[in-house]
Amino acid sequence: MSEELKQNIENQSDKKMNKQKAEFLIKKFNARFSIIKYIYQAELFEKNIDVNEIFENEFLDKWQIGTLNNIASKYDALTKLAQKFLNEDWDWNRISPLTRAIIIYGEYEILINNPKVVINEMINMAKIYIPNNDYKIVNKVLDAYAKQIKK
């Protein structure tokens, strides 16, 4: 086999791998955002996450349902921890419900995944969906939370 043909096959294989990786990352991002959407609704309407209600109205996979159940069971603890890392002049309820939802989800995911990756993804999500500088609050709270968890 010629060197040029080998290189062509490798390039095609790399493109296929990159496409598969991109599709996986997009799918993961969308799955995370679906979860954040439900946390956002709970924050917006000041109600508990009701997984049974969500299950009846949406098509969620096992991972999403399990994650929402876990977050719902830890919801009060996660919100109290997040509040702990805010500046004294900031009230939790002063922060937008979507920002709070991203922080709550980020706290949960830091418990099970690489904190640096999670913080980066939550900052990116905040930059995409929140028009102001709330991503800085997301970064501050999740970074402080990750450092606390390490101890």
C-alpha positions as CSV (number, residue, x, y, z in Angstrom):
1,M,0.0,0.0,0.0
2,S,1.4,3.4,-0.9
3,E,2.2,6.0,1.7
4,E,-0.3,8.4,0.2
5,L,-3.1,5.8,0.4
6,K,-2.3,5.1,4.0
7,Q,-2.4,8.8,4.8
8,N,-5.7,9.1,3.1
9,I,-7.2,6.2,5.1
10,E,-5.9,7.7,8.3
11,N,-7.3,11.1,7.5
12,Q,-10.7,9.6,6.8
13,S,-10.6,7.6,10.0
14,D,-9.6,10.8,12.0
15,K,-12.6,12.7,10.4
16,K,-14.9,9.9,11.4
17,M,-13.6,9.8,14.9
18,N,-13.9,13.6,15.2
19,K,-17.4,13.5,13.9
20,Q,-18.3,10.8,16.4
21,K,-16.7,12.7,19.2
22,A,-18.6,15.9,18.3
23,E,-21.9,14.0,18.1
24,F,-21.2,12.5,21.5
25,L,-20.4,15.9,23.0
26,I,-23.5,17.5,21.5
27,K,-25.6,14.7,22.8
28,K,-24.1,15.0,26.3
29,F,-24.5,18.8,26.3
30,N,-28.2,18.5,25.3
31,A,-28.8,15.8,28.0
32,R,-27.2,18.1,30.6
33,F,-29.3,21.1,29.5
34,S,-32.5,19.0,29.7
35,I,-31.7,18.4,33.3
36,I,-30.8,22.0,34.0
37,K,-34.1,23.0,32.4
38,Y,-36.0,21.1,35.1
39,I,-33.9,22.6,37.8
40,Y,-34.5,26.0,36.3
41,Q,-38.3,25.4,36.4
42,A,-38.1,24.4,40.0
43,E,-36.1,27.6,40.8
44,L,-38.3,29.8,38.7
45,F,-41.6,28.6,40.2
46,E,-40.1,27.9,43.7
47,K,-41.2,24.3,43.8
48,N,-39.6,20.9,44.3
49,I,-38.4,18.8,41.4
50,D,-41.1,16.2,40.8
51,V,-39.5,13.5,38.7
52,N,-42.8,11.7,38.4
53,E,-44.4,14.7,36.8
54,I,-41.4,15.2,34.5
55,F,-41.5,11.5,33.5
56,E,-45.1,11.8,32.5
57,N,-44.5,14.8,30.2
58,E,-41.0,14.2,28.8
59,F,-38.9,11.5,27.2
60,L,-35.9,11.3,29.5
61,D,-33.4,8.4,29.5
62,K,-32.5,6.4,32.6
63,W,-29.4,8.5,33.2
64,Q,-31.4,11.8,33.2
65,I,-34.1,10.4,35.4
66,G,-31.5,9.0,37.9
67,T,-29.6,12.3,37.9
68,L,-32.8,14.3,38.5
69,N,-33.8,12.0,41.4
70,N,-30.3,12.4,42.9
71,I,-30.4,16.1,42.6
72,A,-33.9,16.3,44.0
73,S,-32.8,14.3,47.1
74,K,-29.8,16.6,47.6
75,Y,-31.5,19.8,46.5
76,D,-31.6,21.6,49.8
77,A,-28.0,20.7,50.7
78,L,-26.8,21.8,47.2
79,T,-28.6,25.2,47.4
80,K,-27.3,25.8,51.0
81,L,-23.7,25.0,49.9
82,A,-24.0,27.3,46.9
83,Q,-25.2,30.2,49.1
84,K,-22.2,29.6,51.3
85,F,-19.8,30.6,48.5
86,L,-21.6,33.8,47.5
87,N,-20.3,37.2,48.5
88,E,-21.9,38.6,51.6
89,D,-23.7,41.3,49.5
90,W,-25.3,38.7,47.2
91,D,-28.5,37.0,48.1
92,W,-29.3,33.6,46.5
93,N,-32.7,34.8,45.3
94,R,-31.1,37.8,43.6
95,I,-29.3,35.5,41.2
96,S,-31.3,34.5,38.1
97,P,-33.1,31.2,38.3
98,L,-31.2,29.8,35.3
99,T,-27.9,30.8,36.9
100,R,-29.0,29.0,40.1
101,A,-30.0,25.9,38.1
102,I,-26.6,25.8,36.4
103,I,-24.8,26.1,39.7
104,I,-26.9,23.4,41.4
105,Y,-26.3,21.0,38.5
106,G,-22.6,21.9,38.4
107,E,-22.3,21.1,42.1
108,Y,-23.9,17.7,41.7
109,E,-21.8,16.8,38.7
110,I,-18.6,17.9,40.4
111,L,-19.2,15.1,42.9
112,I,-19.0,12.5,40.1
113,N,-16.8,14.0,37.3
114,N,-13.6,16.0,36.9
115,P,-14.3,19.4,38.6
116,K,-12.2,21.4,36.0
117,V,-14.2,19.9,33.1
118,V,-17.5,20.4,34.8
119,I,-16.8,24.0,35.8
120,N,-15.7,24.8,32.2
121,E,-18.8,23.2,30.8
122,M,-21.1,25.1,33.2
123,I,-19.4,28.4,32.4
124,N,-19.8,27.7,28.7
125,M,-23.5,26.9,29.3
126,A,-24.0,30.1,31.2
127,K,-22.3,32.1,28.5
128,I,-24.6,30.6,25.9
129,Y,-27.9,31.0,27.7
130,I,-27.5,33.9,30.0
131,P,-26.9,37.3,28.4
132,N,-25.0,39.0,31.2
133,N,-21.9,38.2,33.2
134,D,-23.5,35.6,35.4
135,Y,-20.9,33.1,34.2
136,K,-18.5,34.7,36.6
137,I,-20.8,33.8,39.5
138,V,-21.1,30.3,38.2
139,N,-17.3,30.1,38.0
140,K,-16.8,31.6,41.5
141,V,-19.3,29.4,43.3
142,L,-18.3,26.1,41.5
143,D,-14.6,26.8,41.9
144,A,-15.0,27.4,45.7
145,Y,-17.3,24.3,45.9
146,A,-14.7,22.1,44.1
147,K,-11.9,23.3,46.4
148,Q,-14.1,22.6,49.5
149,I,-14.9,19.1,48.2
150,K,-11.2,18.3,47.7
151,K,-10.4,19.0,51.4
